[in-house]
Amino acid sequence: ISESSSSAAGAKKQEAVVSEFNELLSSQMTAQRKHFDELRQELEKRHSAEMQELEERVATAASLADEVQRQLDSLKEGALALEKSIADTSAADALAQRQRQQLEALSTRISGEQRAFEDSQGDPEERKKAARQKRDREVAELQQEIKDLELFLQMRRRCEASADAAELQGSHLLVTEASGRKGARKPRRR
């Protein structure tokens, strides 16, 4: 019996070792499960926080993208308005250029007409001036003729009042105004 009791004691011992091993394994497995559960929960929390942060970043990025899109749309509208303004300005500039050219042509034509008018108005003035100069020359000539006639009449009177008519007939007299005024004569014969 001793063998059987030793074998039963061995089996009990073995069973006690297996039971202790199972308890140790069970406690180790529970500790590990608890440890890994804590790690999993911590990882899930971190992952959740990271996901939340990423979602916030995505929302912020979407908001910024929407704002950028609105600004881009606004800039496109501004660019279209600016292009229209440039086209309008260009058209206005072209119109102003044409009007300036037309005004210059009109100004040139009016200047030419004004010069022609002034020239036509200037001709009568020049004619009047020429007529005055001609009249002045005629008056000067007539005054000279009057002086000559007065001198002739003066000489004739002196000749009649002086000497012999026969003596004066074939002679030439030279009378100067100075000597004529004093009554002196100089008869010369040929």
Salt bridges, closest charged atoms under 4 A:
ASP37 OD1 - ARG40 NH2 3.61
GLU42 OE2 - ARG46 NH2 2.78
GLU44 OE2 - ARG40 NH1 2.95
GLU53 OE2 - ARG57 NH2 2.93
GLU67 OE1 - ARG70 NH2 2.72
ASP88 OD2 - LYS84 NZ 3.14
GLU104 OE2 - ARG100 NH1 2.56
GLU113 OE2 - ARG109 NE 3.47
GLU160 OE2 - ARG156 NE 3.76
GLU177 OE1 - ARG181 NH2 3.19
